Amino acid sequence: MRAPGRRVPVALLVPAVLGLLFLVSPLVGLLVRTPWTELPQRLAEPAVLTALRLSLVSATLATGLCLLLGVPLAWVLARVEFPGRRVLRALVTVPLVLPPVVGGVALLLVFGRRGLLGGWLDATFGITLPFTTAGVVLAEAFVAMPFLVIAVEGALRGADRRYEEAAATLGAGRWTTFTHVTLPLVAPGVTAGAVLCWARALGEFGATITFAGNYPGTTQTMPLAVYLALETDLEAAIVLSVVLLAVSVTILAALRDRWITSS
């Protein structure tokens, strides 16, 4: 809280205001150009509904996959001491800074028909992942899982381990302790991480278009639809962008006190 009678230095205030304007003005421009009177009609268009439905379904499935794999991974990073843990943690967070297109290329090299695992999946089970809806889910999970792992690992490190020790003293096994004590303790962190993961998956573009392509009804999610609409229908692109903006603002507002501003 600012002390009474102290003024904000102009040398800090001016660049702060300019930074705020730089970040907010594009969003204001988007809202100003939005065809609000045509918004219901635009949202009811078959192509928009298809992209919206595919985005919601794929983001939800990707979040489920991230929960299935990411929560145990976060537990290992937070609770298990082993050589190379720092390196493993760094590798887990690489998708946060890796260009999504590079991630898509890497997924192709592993899960493509001639990839390290893709060739075996195709020959053994007839499973082909690239350019399919399953490929969309895989690409979204790849870029979104670090958000979940970081949130859950932070919650695990901040949890009071005395409850887990008490459960072990009473005879509870590792799995029972994890499901009945640890998970309830870190449930807010898991929820925050899952919501952030879902929001990141919903907005994924680069890895999706590289690994899964841009096929309407199959792999064309909302970000890809925005990209395509920019070439033919600017108003449709604006409508889709406003929907994604509304989702992002809602997520950040809901998690403000739980994760974003926590220290």
C-alpha positions in Angstrom: 0.0 0.0 0.0 1.4 3.4 -1.0 2.4 5.6 2.0 0.3 8.8 2.4 1.7 11.9 0.9 4.2 10.1 -1.4 3.9 10.7 -5.1 4.7 8.3 -7.8 7.9 9.3 -9.7 7.1 10.7 -13.1 10.1 8.6 -14.5 8.1 5.5 -13.5 4.6 6.7 -14.0 5.0 7.7 -17.7 6.5 4.4 -18.9 4.0 2.5 -16.8 1.1 4.3 -18.4 2.6 3.8 -21.9 3.0 0.1 -21.2 -0.6 -0.2 -20.1 -1.8 1.6 -23.2 0.4 -0.7 -25.3 -1.2 -3.8 -23.9 -4.8 -2.5 -23.6 -5.2 -0.5 -26.9 -5.2 -3.6 -29.2 -7.9 -5.1 -27.1 -9.9 -1.9 -27.1 -9.5 -1.8 -30.9 -10.8 -5.3 -31.2 -13.9 -4.5 -29.1 -14.5 -1.3 -31.0 -14.5 -3.1 -34.4 -16.7 -5.9 -33.1 -20.1 -6.1 -35.0 -22.1 -6.3 -31.8 -25.5 -6.1 -33.6 -24.5 -9.1 -35.8 -22.8 -11.0 -33.1 -25.6 -13.6 -32.4 -26.0 -14.2 -36.1 -22.3 -14.6 -36.6 -21.9 -17.0 -33.7 -24.8 -19.1 -35.1 -23.0 -19.7 -38.4 -22.3 -23.4 -39.0 -18.5 -22.9 -39.6 -18.2 -20.9 -36.4 -20.2 -23.4 -34.3 -18.2 -26.2 -35.7 -14.9 -24.6 -34.8 -16.2 -23.6 -31.4 -17.5 -27.1 -30.7 -14.2 -28.7 -31.8 -12.2 -26.2 -29.7 -14.2 -26.9 -26.6 -14.1 -30.7 -27.0 -10.4 -30.9 -27.9 -9.3 -28.5 -25.1 -11.3 -30.5 -22.6 -9.8 -33.8 -23.7 -6.3 -32.3 -23.7 -6.9 -31.0 -20.2 -8.0 -34.5 -19.1 -4.9 -36.0 -20.7 -2.7 -33.4 -18.9 -4.4 -34.2 -15.6 -3.8 -37.9 -16.1 -0.1 -37.5 -16.8 0.8 -34.1 -15.3 -0.4 -34.6 -11.7 1.8 -37.7 -11.2 4.7 -35.9 -12.9 4.3 -32.9 -10.6 4.2 -35.2 -7.6 7.4 -36.9 -8.7 9.1 -33.5 -9.2 7.9 -32.2 -5.8 8.3 -35.3 -3.6 11.0 -37.5 -5.0 14.7 -36.8 -4.8 16.7 -38.2 -7.6 19.7 -37.2 -9.8 18.9 -34.9 -12.6 15.6 -33.6 -11.1 16.5 -30.1 -12.1 17.2 -31.1 -15.7 13.9 -33.0 -15.8 12.0 -29.9 -14.4 13.7 -27.8 -17.1 12.6 -30.2 -19.8 9.1 -30.2 -18.6 8.9 -26.4 -18.9 10.5 -26.3 -22.3 7.1 -26.1 -24.2 6.5 -22.8 -22.4 9.3 -21.1 -24.3 9.6 -23.4 -27.3 8.0 -21.8 -30.5 4.7 -23.8 -31.0 5.6 -24.5 -34.6 8.8 -26.2 -33.5 6.7 -28.2 -31.1 4.5 -29.3 -34.0 7.5 -30.3 -36.0 8.8 -32.3 -33.1 5.5 -34.1 -32.7 5.5 -35.0 -36.3 9.0 -36.5 -36.0 7.8 -38.7 -33.1 4.1 -39.4 -33.9 4.1 -39.1 -37.7 3.7 -42.2 -39.8 7.5 -42.3 -40.2 8.2 -41.0 -36.7 9.9 -42.7 -33.8 6.6 -44.0 -32.4 4.1 -43.1 -35.1 5.4 -45.8 -37.5 5.0 -48.4 -34.9 1.5 -47.2 -33.9 0.4 -47.3 -37.6 1.9 -50.7 -38.3 0.8 -52.4 -35.1 -2.6 -50.8 -34.3 -3.4 -48.8 -37.5 -3.4 -45.6 -35.4 -2.6 -42.4 -37.3 -2.4 -39.2 -35.2 -1.2 -36.4 -37.6 -4.0 -34.4 -39.3 -6.7 -35.9 -37.1 -8.8 -34.7 -34.2 -6.7 -36.9 -31.9 -3.7 -35.0 -33.2 -5.3 -31.7 -32.2 -5.7 -33.0 -28.6 -2.1 -34.3 -28.6 -0.7 -30.9 -29.8 -2.8 -29.0 -27.3 -1.7 -31.2 -24.4 1.9 -30.8 -25.4 1.9 -27.0 -25.1 -0.5 -26.8 -22.1 0.8 -29.5 -19.7 3.6 -27.3 -18.3 1.0 -24.9 -16.9 -0.6 -27.7 -15.0 2.7 -29.2 -13.8 4.0 -25.9 -12.5 0.8 -25.1 -10.6 0.5 -28.5 -9.1 4.2 -28.8 -8.1 4.0 -25.4 -6.5 0.9 -26.5 -4.5 2.6 -29.7 -3.5 5.7 -27.8 -2.2 3.5 -25.4 -0.2 1.3 -28.2 1.3 1.8 -29.2 4.9 3.5 -32.6 4.8 2.6 -33.4 8.4 -0.8 -34.6 7.2 0.8 -37.1 4.9 3.2 -38.2 7.6 0.3 -38.7 10.0 -1.6 -40.8 7.4 1.5 -42.9 6.9 1.9 -43.3 10.7 -1.7 -44.6 10.8 -0.9 -47.3 8.3 -2.1 -45.6 5.0 -0.1 -46.7 1.9 1.4 -44.4 -0.6 -1.5 -44.6 -3.0 -4.1 -44.1 -0.2 -2.2 -41.2 1.2 -2.0 -39.6 -2.3 -5.7 -40.0 -3.1 -7.2 -39.3 0.3 -4.7 -36.7 1.8 -2.4 -35.2 -0.8 -4.9 -34.5 -3.6 -7.5 -32.9 -1.3 -4.7 -30.7 0.1 -3.6 -29.5 -3.3 -7.0 -29.4 -4.9 -7.1 -25.6 -5.4 -3.7 -25.8 -7.1 -4.9 -28.7 -9.3 -8.0 -26.7 -10.2 -6.1 -23.6 -11.0 -3.6 -25.5 -13.1 -6.4 -27.4 -15.0 -8.2 -24.2 -15.8 -5.0 -22.5 -17.1 -4.2 -25.7 -19.0 -7.6 -25.6 -20.6 -7.4 -22.0 -21.5 -3.9 -22.5 -23.1 -5.2 -25.5 -25.0 -8.2 -23.5 -26.3 -5.9 -20.8 -27.7 -3.2 -23.1 -29.2 -2.4 -22.5 -32.9 1.2 -23.2 -34.0 1.6 -26.8 -32.9 -1.9 -27.6 -34.0 -1.7 -26.3 -37.5 1.8 -27.9 -38.0 0.9 -31.4 -36.5 -2.8 -31.6 -37.2 -3.4 -29.3 -40.1 -6.4 -27.0 -40.7 -9.3 -29.2 -41.9 -12.8 -27.8 -41.2 -14.8 -30.1 -38.9 -11.8 -32.2 -38.1 -8.8 -30.1 -37.0 -9.9 -26.5 -37.5 -10.1 -25.1 -34.0 -11.1 -21.4 -33.3 -7.6 -20.0 -33.5 -7.1 -21.7 -36.9 -10.6 -20.4 -38.0 -9.5 -16.9 -37.0 -6.4 -17.3 -39.2 -8.4 -18.5 -42.1 -11.1 -15.9 -41.7 -8.7 -13.1 -41.9 -8.2 -13.8 -45.6 -11.9 -13.9 -46.5 -14.1 -12.5 -43.7 -12.7 -10.0 -41.3 -15.9 -9.7 -39.3 -15.9 -13.5 -38.6 -12.3 -13.3 -37.5 -13.2 -10.5 -35.1 -16.1 -12.4 -33.7 -14.0 -15.5 -33.0 -11.3 -13.3 -31.5 -13.8 -11.7 -29.2 -14.9 -15.1 -28.0 -11.4 -16.2 -27.2 -10.7 -12.8 -25.5 -13.8 -13.3 -23.3 -12.7 -16.7 -22.3 -9.1 -15.5 -21.5 -10.4 -12.6 -19.4 -12.8 -14.8 -17.5 -10.1 -17.3 -16.7 -7.6 -14.7 -15.5 -10.3 -12.9 -13.4 -11.3 -16.2 -11.8 -7.7 -17.2 -11.0 -6.5 -13.8 -10.0 -6.3 -14.5 -6.2 -5.4 -18.2 -6.5 -2.5 -18.2 -8.9 -1.8 -15.1 -11.0 -1.0 -12.7 -8.2 0.3 -15.3 -5.7 3.9 -15.0 -4.7 
